[in-house]
């Protein structure tokens, strides 16, 4: 499965649907792979980074410690402890570790909140898997490959050779990033969007007004 590309997950402006080099750690309970399916899109993680490494979620083996994920299926008690850790971090996006965000939790309104959008990838690594936000497969657990964040610190960027920005949304298009909102609409977000507006659109519940003319 992890080596099978799906055309719907690749932006034709950037690259064709194919299996691309995998770079990084191999996966538990799976045969070793060298070519994997990639996604040019990522879910909205909110306005602050919430991949497991940033929260310290897996103490018994996160990728940064030379391993990926827990060594066994967590017990209910362990999962409850992990959920409390995530809750204390106060994530603001649609996805985060152990997330199950309900519609009622999108308090700013579904038309004012990002759901998923195009992710930034350095053009030098389109075909190589050497970009840290594009090195795994598109079915990986939550990390920079399948989630991105939006804030004044993480603006949307146009793909540029030599620039490695694995936490931001971005695209190969000249004018902006295509973003799907939680109401199902798709809008192009300009690279010059007011970054405060960008941050508010990434946060599902900040209660701040959004000026649609700033898109």
Wavefront OBJ file of the C-alpha trace (Angstrom):
o trace
v 0.000 0.000 0.000
v 2.677 2.512 0.991
v 4.364 2.052 -2.377
v 1.211 2.576 -4.453
v 0.684 6.154 -5.718
v -2.764 7.718 -6.132
v -3.058 10.441 -8.764
v -5.480 12.504 -6.676
v -2.716 13.126 -4.119
v -0.252 14.672 -6.561
v -0.417 18.196 -7.981
v 0.224 18.016 -11.755
v 1.984 21.389 -11.605
v 4.631 19.817 -9.391
v 5.059 16.154 -10.303
v 3.314 13.182 -11.813
v 1.799 10.388 -9.699
v 4.553 7.849 -9.126
v 6.441 6.127 -6.343
v 9.338 8.296 -5.197
v 12.401 7.540 -3.050
v 11.843 6.973 0.629
v 14.454 8.513 2.886
v 14.599 7.977 6.626
v 13.643 5.231 9.010
v 11.974 2.016 7.929
v 8.569 1.153 9.329
v 7.654 -1.354 11.981
v 5.596 -4.343 10.869
v 6.208 -3.609 7.162
v 8.641 -4.862 4.579
v 11.556 -2.489 3.863
v 10.726 -0.016 1.094
v 12.781 2.189 -1.203
v 9.988 3.793 -3.263
v 6.768 5.112 -1.722
v 3.637 7.084 -2.588
v 3.863 10.806 -1.777
v 1.268 13.488 -1.155
v 1.500 17.079 -2.351
v -1.206 18.011 0.151
v -1.283 18.272 3.931
v -3.898 18.655 6.634
v -4.178 21.770 8.774
v -2.360 21.274 12.058
v -3.237 24.724 13.422
v -1.155 27.761 14.251
v 1.479 25.979 16.340
v 3.431 22.844 15.487
v 1.895 19.699 16.925
v 3.707 16.725 15.447
v 4.492 14.050 18.098
v 8.112 15.169 18.441
v 7.128 18.707 19.371
v 4.808 17.437 22.100
v 7.111 14.686 23.366
v 4.342 12.180 22.815
v 6.166 8.893 22.316
v 8.756 8.572 25.061
v 9.643 4.993 24.095
v 10.772 5.649 20.571
v 10.077 8.661 18.393
v 11.931 8.999 15.105
v 14.254 11.651 16.498
v 15.531 9.066 18.974
v 16.289 6.531 16.292
v 12.912 4.828 16.145
v 9.418 5.566 14.878
v 6.404 5.416 17.128
v 5.634 3.199 20.119
v 7.189 -0.260 20.277
v 3.808 -1.878 20.921
v 0.116 -1.039 20.834
v -0.458 1.345 23.776
v -2.813 0.277 26.544
v -5.987 2.228 27.238
v -4.303 3.777 30.277
v -1.276 4.821 28.245
v -3.479 6.316 25.557
v -5.379 8.278 28.199
v -2.095 9.662 29.502
v -1.027 10.580 25.966
v -4.385 12.255 25.333
v -3.953 14.344 28.476
v -0.493 15.389 27.275
v -1.903 16.452 23.912
v -4.788 18.319 25.560
v -2.383 20.232 27.790
v -0.505 21.343 24.669
v -3.766 22.930 23.496
v -3.678 22.172 19.743
v -5.629 24.517 17.471
v -5.865 22.745 14.119
v -8.041 20.117 12.501
v -5.486 17.349 13.001
v -3.026 16.647 15.779
v -1.789 13.474 17.492
v -4.730 11.354 18.692
v -7.115 13.909 17.184
v -10.839 13.412 16.735
v -12.008 16.968 16.041
v -15.796 17.223 15.748
v -17.614 19.829 13.677
v -18.764 21.579 16.839
v -15.129 22.130 17.806
v -14.543 24.286 14.720
v -15.802 27.306 16.624
v -14.685 29.939 14.131
v -16.926 28.393 11.470
v -16.194 25.894 8.754
v -15.955 28.605 6.085
v -13.223 30.367 8.089
v -10.996 27.385 8.874
v -8.459 25.532 6.750
v -8.968 21.788 6.370
v -6.226 20.743 3.952
v -3.996 22.453 1.425
v -0.936 22.209 -0.748
v 2.326 21.728 1.130
v 5.663 23.372 0.440
v 8.336 21.132 -1.095
v 11.790 22.267 -2.172
v 12.061 21.786 -5.969
v 15.552 20.341 -5.501
v 13.929 17.340 -3.833
v 10.734 16.752 -5.844
v 12.094 13.435 -7.122
v 14.612 12.485 -4.424
v 12.799 12.312 -1.081
v 15.489 14.458 0.543
v 13.086 17.153 1.768
v 12.402 16.532 5.474
v 8.717 17.283 4.889
v 8.445 14.901 1.941
v 10.703 11.992 2.843
v 8.099 9.501 4.088
v 4.985 7.991 2.545
v 1.575 9.621 2.407
v 0.106 7.161 4.933
v 2.624 7.987 7.667
v 1.417 8.958 11.118
v 1.130 12.636 11.797
v 4.287 14.539 10.898
v 5.441 17.183 8.437
v 4.783 14.928 5.445
v 1.014 15.021 5.902
v 0.363 18.022 8.168
v 1.409 21.667 7.951
v 0.876 24.740 10.080
v -0.097 28.355 9.474
v 0.871 31.428 11.473
v 2.882 34.621 11.269
v 5.920 32.355 11.707
v 4.787 29.857 9.052
v 3.634 31.801 5.970
v 2.668 30.088 2.715
v 5.596 29.946 0.298
v 6.057 29.317 -3.385
v 8.402 26.371 -4.000
v 11.918 27.774 -4.397
v 15.178 25.939 -5.098
v 17.521 26.031 -2.135
v 14.794 26.742 0.440
v 13.812 23.980 2.854
v 10.572 24.768 4.692
v 9.037 21.558 5.923
v 6.433 23.069 8.266
v 4.594 25.437 5.932
v 1.927 25.271 3.278
v 3.120 26.112 -0.233
v 2.877 25.254 -3.902
v 4.512 25.329 -7.298
v 1.913 27.814 -8.560
v 2.982 31.410 -9.256
v 0.282 33.232 -7.298
v -0.782 31.206 -4.277
v -1.745 28.004 -2.500
v -4.961 26.086 -3.063
v -6.619 25.461 0.292
v -9.744 23.451 1.041
v -11.825 24.810 3.913
v -13.895 22.819 6.371
v -17.103 23.740 4.546
v -15.834 21.976 1.423
v -14.966 25.127 -0.514
v -11.584 25.518 -2.214
v -9.920 28.912 -2.416
v -6.561 30.178 -3.594
v -4.643 31.818 -0.767
v -2.213 34.443 -2.032
v 1.432 34.177 -1.056
v 1.067 37.794 0.054
v -1.861 37.109 2.401
v -1.819 39.122 5.621
v -0.110 36.673 7.965
v -2.397 37.469 10.864
v -5.336 36.427 8.670
v -3.416 33.295 7.650
v -2.920 32.404 11.300
v -6.599 32.954 12.108
v -7.633 30.673 9.250
v -5.372 27.931 10.614
v -6.753 28.233 14.152
v -10.199 26.661 14.420
v -11.244 28.425 17.636
v -9.411 31.699 18.276
v -12.642 33.734 18.006
v -10.954 36.371 15.856
v -12.732 37.892 12.823
v -11.430 37.159 9.339
v -11.423 39.704 6.522
v -12.090 37.641 3.395
v -10.679 40.400 1.190
v -7.261 39.563 2.613
v -7.278 36.100 1.078
l 1 2 3 4 5 6 7 8 9 10 11 12 13 14 15 16 17 18 19 20 21 22 23 24 25 26 27 28 29 30 31 32 33 34 35 36 37 38 39 40 41 42 43 44 45 46 47 48 49 50 51 52 53 54 55 56 57 58 59 60 61 62 63 64 65 66 67 68 69 70 71 72 73 74 75 76 77 78 79 80 81 82 83 84 85 86 87 88 89 90 91 92 93 94 95 96 97 98 99 100 101 102 103 104 105 106 107 108 109 110 111 112 113 114 115 116 117 118 119 120 121 122 123 124 125 126 127 128 129 130 131 132 133 134 135 136 137 138 139 140 141 142 143 144 145 146 147 148 149 150 151 152 153 154 155 156 157 158 159 160 161 162 163 164 165 166 167 168 169 170 171 172 173 174 175 176 177 178 179 180 181 182 183 184 185 186 187 188 189 190 191 192 193 194 195 196 197 198 199 200 201 202 203 204 205 206 207 208 209 210 211 212 213 214 215
